[in-house]
Amino acid sequence: MYVHWGTFTKNDTLGYCLGLAQSALRERGFQVWDLAGDGDYQVIGGNNDVIANIVCVPQGGNTWMTVSAYSTDSTLAERTRNEVRTYIVNSIRID
């Protein structure tokens, strides 16, 4: 099993970041197994080949995040981590 992960800070709310995490997984056609619920700070999803876990921690005006991807294929794990992370980082909130 291989794992690739990366951390970053998003200048937005916990709820918005959790929603981005869910969208990032669904955009890739992944099944989402653990939706962020009341008081939950993570979203988990994937398929038969890769699992992705996004953790969001609110920190006074922004949200610290980590994106991890697990697979028996290191290249797939790395690509999944990069794509999910890029989707979240590049998303801009329009109110």
Secondary structure, 3 states (H helix, E strand, C coil): CEEEEEEEEECCCHHHHHHHHHHHHHHCCCEEEECCCCCCCEEEEECCCCEEEEEEEECCCCEEEEEEEEECCHHHHHHHHHHHHHHHHHCCCCC
